[in-house]
Amino acid sequence: MPFVRSLHGLTGIVSYIVRRILASLPVLFMIVLVSFLMIRAIPGGPFVASGQRAQTKEVIAAMKKYYGLDRPLILNLPGSSPDWSLLHYVDEPITERVEILTLLPDFRAALKAVMDEPQRTQLKGQFDSQLQRITFHLEQGVQPTEMPALLSDLAAIRDQLKTTNPDVAAQLDAAITLYKGVNLSSQSLTPTIRATTRSVLYSDLFQSQFGNYLFNLLRLDFGPSLGVTSRGRPVGEIIASKLPISIALGVMAVFTSIVIGIPLGVLAAVHHNHPVDHAAMFFAVVGRAVPNIVIGPVLIIIFAVQLKLFPVVDPYAWIAGPQSNPGHYFSTAFLPVVTLAMGMAAGIARLTRASLLQVLNQDYIRTARAKGLTERTVIYGHGLRNSLIPVVTILGPLLAAVLTGTFVVELVFAIPGLGDTFVTSVTTRDYNLLVGVTVLYSVFLVGANILVDVLYTWLDPRIRY
């Protein structure tokens, strides 16, 4: 049945994708390890200088200690410290943005009364957990969802103090009445940053630079930036702000290169050894030979400065995106997209031409012509689809490369993308940002190659996984 066959084929593709993802995990691990070691082998460091002024040894040592660069590189072996332990729990500080209630003065006074020394001494032992929570709420505030549990703790302490300290018990009873049965959603809230800790199982064996980075990476935390201009800012935040711009530029450039390169390659193959073929291959040779650093300024001089058809540069248009002013955005993007697409379109055109020429000499193409099919049907219906497999193969690495930023084009057109950030991080020895972008590129490359393998099954139904 067709439905069963299609379902079986879909199951096979999903199974293949899962296997490929699992097989790529060791590869990604080795990429992280090798990148981590090679980047740290670069002479110098992120704290050697601040601008034009060299840092003192004391400042460098303090900065390394603060960012954990004084730890062993790969593994923290036994004997490195007297209290070394293979497995133990540590309190890890965490911060979160929360909204807390603006407590009434009488309620806060009641909490402080419970924490006075006479009451603490009397309640110690039996109410340790309640006292700990009350101390926390006095320091960090109370969220609306935490108020019922706090009122329950106060009620238990009130019942205990009724005989020994009736004044404090009465004060607690009045404080409980202030919030008991009250709709807390209507109360005024104050946003704040709450600092707490959580117990995490640690192994001193992995208390090293690479161990800490790897564990943070598994939580999608690339660590803080170490560069001079962005020191302390999370690398994930930097990538999140720059990556969409590079992705937009890359997607438009790849789409443009496909739209130009494939038809050009088909024309060259169909008119083999004719003027159209020679003209197409001349474009391909020029597109591959002339670098982007030359094409970009030439396009700017002709179309932006002389003809004034497009803006020269406008980094704010890239930051704002197409939603604010689509016309201005795409006019700003036209020249960098063409600059980046020319080299890719030239390569796609040459590969399409060579592949299609080979396919057009196959026996099944001669059979299709012998059956009386039109030349258009033979080329586009039978030849082109099979000839696109080599083209799709190169699109995987090509797409991954341009999505993570292109330094030359972004520099020429002042595009605030990830490519410029990556190259700048090399000069500032920003270890975390360098490894983060490398890992991101590797993930894109693996994903693009898996996508290419899936597209093979659509281009050639004989391919099955």
MOBELBEL-V279974 format. One record per backbone hydrogen bond with DSSP energy under -0.5 kcal/mol. CO is the residue of the C=O (numbers start at 1). NH is the residue of the N-H. E is the energy in kcal/mol with one decimal. If there is no record, write none. Layout:
BEGIN
co = [CO | CO]
nh = [NH | NH]
e = [E | E]
END
This chain:
BEGIN
co = [1 | 2 | 3 | 4 | 5 | 6 | 7 | 8 | 9 | 10 | 11 | 12 | 13 | 14 | 15 | 16 | 17 | 18 | 19 | 20 | 21 | 22 | 22 | 23 | 24 | 25 | 26 | 27 | 28 | 29 | 30 | 31 | 32 | 33 | 34 | 35 | 36 | 37 | 38 | 39 | 45 | 48 | 50 | 53 | 56 | 57 | 58 | 59 | 60 | 61 | 62 | 63 | 64 | 64 | 65 | 68 | 72 | 73 | 75 | 77 | 81 | 85 | 88 | 90 | 90 | 91 | 92 | 94 | 96 | 96 | 98 | 98 | 100 | 101 | 104 | 105 | 106 | 107 | 108 | 109 | 110 | 111 | 113 | 116 | 117 | 118 | 119 | 120 | 123 | 124 | 127 | 128 | 129 | 130 | 131 | 132 | 133 | 134 | 135 | 136 | 137 | 142 | 143 | 143 | 144 | 146 | 147 | 148 | 149 | 150 | 151 | 152 | 153 | 154 | 155 | 156 | 157 | 158 | 161 | 165 | 166 | 167 | 168 | 169 | 170 | 171 | 172 | 173 | 174 | 175 | 176 | 176 | 179 | 182 | 183 | 184 | 188 | 190 | 192 | 192 | 193 | 194 | 194 | 196 | 198 | 200 | 200 | 202 | 203 | 204 | 205 | 206 | 208 | 209 | 210 | 211 | 212 | 213 | 214 | 215 | 216 | 216 | 217 | 220 | 223 | 225 | 227 | 230 | 233 | 234 | 235 | 236 | 237 | 238 | 239 | 240 | 242 | 242 | 243 | 244 | 245 | 246 | 247 | 248 | 249 | 250 | 251 | 252 | 253 | 254 | 255 | 256 | 257 | 258 | 260 | 261 | 262 | 263 | 264 | 265 | 266 | 267 | 269 | 271 | 271 | 274 | 275 | 276 | 277 | 278 | 279 | 280 | 281 | 282 | 283 | 284 | 285 | 286 | 289 | 291 | 291 | 292 | 294 | 295 | 296 | 297 | 298 | 299 | 299 | 300 | 300 | 301 | 302 | 303 | 303 | 314 | 314 | 315 | 316 | 317 | 321 | 321 | 325 | 326 | 327 | 328 | 329 | 330 | 331 | 332 | 333 | 334 | 335 | 336 | 337 | 338 | 339 | 340 | 341 | 342 | 343 | 344 | 345 | 346 | 347 | 348 | 349 | 350 | 351 | 352 | 353 | 354 | 355 | 356 | 357 | 358 | 359 | 362 | 363 | 364 | 365 | 366 | 367 | 368 | 369 | 374 | 375 | 376 | 376 | 377 | 377 | 378 | 378 | 379 | 382 | 383 | 384 | 385 | 386 | 387 | 388 | 389 | 390 | 391 | 392 | 393 | 394 | 395 | 396 | 397 | 398 | 399 | 400 | 402 | 406 | 407 | 408 | 409 | 410 | 411 | 413 | 414 | 415 | 417 | 418 | 419 | 420 | 421 | 422 | 423 | 423 | 424 | 425 | 426 | 429 | 430 | 431 | 432 | 433 | 434 | 435 | 436 | 437 | 438 | 439 | 440 | 441 | 442 | 443 | 444 | 445 | 446 | 447 | 448 | 449 | 450 | 451 | 452 | 453 | 454 | 454 | 455 | 455 | 456 | 460]
nh = [5 | 6 | 7 | 8 | 9 | 10 | 11 | 12 | 13 | 14 | 15 | 16 | 17 | 18 | 19 | 20 | 21 | 22 | 23 | 24 | 25 | 25 | 26 | 27 | 28 | 29 | 30 | 31 | 32 | 33 | 34 | 35 | 36 | 37 | 38 | 39 | 40 | 41 | 41 | 42 | 48 | 55 | 53 | 50 | 60 | 61 | 62 | 63 | 64 | 65 | 66 | 67 | 69 | 70 | 68 | 71 | 209 | 210 | 77 | 80 | 84 | 204 | 202 | 92 | 200 | 93 | 198 | 196 | 98 | 194 | 100 | 192 | 190 | 103 | 108 | 109 | 110 | 111 | 112 | 113 | 114 | 115 | 116 | 120 | 121 | 122 | 123 | 124 | 127 | 126 | 131 | 132 | 133 | 134 | 135 | 136 | 137 | 138 | 139 | 140 | 141 | 101 | 146 | 147 | 147 | 150 | 151 | 152 | 153 | 154 | 155 | 156 | 157 | 158 | 159 | 160 | 161 | 162 | 165 | 169 | 170 | 171 | 172 | 173 | 174 | 175 | 176 | 177 | 178 | 179 | 179 | 180 | 182 | 184 | 186 | 187 | 102 | 100 | 98 | 194 | 195 | 96 | 196 | 94 | 92 | 90 | 202 | 88 | 206 | 207 | 76 | 208 | 212 | 213 | 214 | 215 | 216 | 217 | 218 | 219 | 219 | 221 | 220 | 222 | 235 | 232 | 231 | 233 | 225 | 238 | 239 | 240 | 241 | 242 | 243 | 244 | 245 | 246 | 247 | 248 | 249 | 250 | 251 | 252 | 253 | 254 | 255 | 256 | 257 | 258 | 259 | 260 | 261 | 262 | 264 | 265 | 266 | 267 | 268 | 269 | 270 | 271 | 272 | 274 | 277 | 278 | 279 | 280 | 281 | 282 | 283 | 284 | 285 | 286 | 287 | 288 | 289 | 290 | 291 | 294 | 295 | 296 | 298 | 299 | 300 | 301 | 302 | 303 | 304 | 304 | 305 | 306 | 307 | 309 | 310 | 317 | 318 | 319 | 320 | 321 | 324 | 325 | 329 | 330 | 331 | 332 | 333 | 334 | 335 | 336 | 337 | 338 | 339 | 340 | 341 | 342 | 343 | 344 | 345 | 346 | 347 | 348 | 349 | 350 | 351 | 352 | 353 | 354 | 355 | 356 | 357 | 358 | 359 | 360 | 361 | 361 | 362 | 366 | 367 | 368 | 369 | 370 | 371 | 373 | 372 | 378 | 379 | 380 | 381 | 381 | 382 | 382 | 383 | 384 | 386 | 387 | 388 | 388 | 389 | 391 | 392 | 393 | 394 | 395 | 396 | 397 | 398 | 399 | 400 | 401 | 402 | 403 | 404 | 405 | 410 | 411 | 412 | 413 | 415 | 414 | 314 | 416 | 417 | 421 | 422 | 423 | 424 | 425 | 426 | 426 | 427 | 428 | 430 | 429 | 431 | 434 | 435 | 436 | 437 | 438 | 439 | 440 | 441 | 442 | 443 | 444 | 445 | 446 | 447 | 448 | 449 | 450 | 451 | 452 | 453 | 454 | 455 | 456 | 457 | 457 | 458 | 458 | 459 | 460 | 463]
e = [-2.4 | -2.7 | -2.4 | -2.6 | -2.4 | -2.3 | -2.3 | -2.1 | -1.9 | -2.5 | -2.5 | -2.2 | -2.5 | -2.3 | -2.2 | -2.6 | -2.4 | -2.4 | -2.5 | -1.5 | -0.8 | -0.8 | -0.6 | -0.6 | -2.7 | -2.4 | -2.3 | -2.2 | -2.5 | -2.5 | -2.9 | -2.6 | -2.5 | -2.3 | -2.8 | -2.4 | -1.4 | -0.8 | -0.5 | -1.1 | -0.9 | -2.7 | -1.5 | -3.1 | -2.3 | -2.5 | -2.2 | -2.5 | -2.4 | -2.0 | -2.1 | -2.2 | -2.4 | -0.9 | -0.7 | -0.9 | -2.9 | -2.3 | -1.0 | -1.3 | -1.3 | -1.9 | -3.6 | -0.7 | -2.7 | -0.6 | -1.7 | -2.8 | -0.6 | -3.1 | -0.5 | -2.9 | -2.9 | -1.2 | -2.3 | -2.4 | -1.8 | -1.9 | -2.1 | -2.0 | -1.8 | -1.3 | -1.0 | -2.5 | -2.6 | -1.8 | -2.5 | -1.3 | -2.2 | -0.7 | -2.5 | -2.2 | -2.0 | -2.4 | -2.3 | -2.0 | -2.4 | -2.1 | -1.7 | -3.3 | -1.7 | -3.4 | -1.2 | -0.8 | -0.7 | -1.8 | -2.7 | -1.9 | -2.0 | -2.4 | -2.2 | -2.0 | -2.1 | -2.6 | -2.2 | -1.4 | -1.8 | -0.8 | -2.5 | -2.0 | -2.4 | -2.1 | -2.4 | -2.3 | -2.2 | -1.9 | -2.6 | -1.7 | -1.0 | -0.7 | -0.9 | -1.8 | -1.5 | -1.1 | -1.4 | -1.2 | -1.6 | -2.5 | -2.6 | -0.6 | -0.5 | -1.9 | -0.6 | -3.2 | -3.3 | -2.2 | -0.5 | -2.6 | -1.4 | -1.2 | -2.9 | -2.2 | -2.5 | -2.0 | -2.8 | -2.3 | -2.2 | -2.3 | -1.8 | -0.6 | -0.8 | -2.8 | -2.1 | -0.6 | -2.9 | -2.9 | -0.6 | -1.8 | -2.8 | -1.7 | -2.8 | -2.3 | -1.5 | -1.6 | -3.3 | -0.5 | -0.6 | -1.6 | -2.9 | -2.3 | -2.2 | -2.8 | -3.0 | -2.0 | -2.1 | -2.7 | -2.5 | -2.2 | -2.5 | -2.2 | -2.4 | -2.1 | -3.1 | -1.7 | -1.6 | -2.5 | -2.4 | -2.5 | -2.2 | -2.0 | -2.8 | -2.3 | -1.0 | -1.9 | -0.8 | -2.3 | -2.7 | -2.4 | -2.4 | -2.0 | -2.1 | -2.1 | -2.6 | -2.5 | -3.0 | -2.0 | -2.3 | -2.6 | -0.5 | -1.5 | -2.2 | -2.7 | -1.7 | -2.5 | -2.2 | -2.6 | -2.3 | -2.5 | -0.7 | -1.4 | -2.5 | -2.3 | -2.3 | -2.9 | -1.2 | -1.0 | -0.9 | -1.7 | -2.5 | -1.7 | -0.8 | -0.8 | -2.4 | -2.6 | -1.9 | -2.1 | -1.9 | -1.0 | -0.6 | -0.6 | -2.2 | -2.5 | -2.6 | -2.3 | -2.3 | -1.9 | -0.7 | -0.8 | -3.4 | -2.1 | -1.9 | -2.5 | -2.5 | -2.1 | -2.1 | -2.7 | -2.4 | -2.2 | -2.4 | -2.7 | -2.4 | -1.6 | -2.1 | -2.7 | -0.5 | -0.8 | -2.2 | -1.4 | -2.3 | -2.0 | -2.1 | -2.2 | -1.5 | -1.6 | -1.4 | -2.3 | -2.5 | -2.5 | -0.5 | -1.7 | -0.8 | -0.9 | -1.9 | -3.4 | -0.6 | -1.7 | -1.0 | -0.6 | -0.9 | -0.5 | -2.9 | -1.8 | -1.3 | -1.1 | -0.9 | -0.6 | -1.8 | -2.8 | -2.1 | -2.1 | -2.0 | -1.9 | -1.0 | -1.1 | -2.3 | -2.3 | -2.7 | -2.3 | -2.4 | -0.8 | -0.5 | -0.6 | -2.4 | -1.0 | -2.4 | -2.1 | -2.2 | -1.9 | -0.9 | -0.6 | -1.3 | -1.6 | -2.6 | -0.8 | -1.7 | -2.4 | -2.5 | -2.3 | -2.4 | -2.0 | -2.8 | -2.1 | -2.6 | -2.2 | -2.4 | -2.4 | -2.5 | -2.5 | -2.6 | -2.8 | -2.3 | -2.1 | -2.2 | -2.2 | -2.1 | -2.0 | -2.1 | -1.4 | -0.7 | -0.8 | -0.6 | -0.6 | -2.2 | -3.0 | -2.2]
END
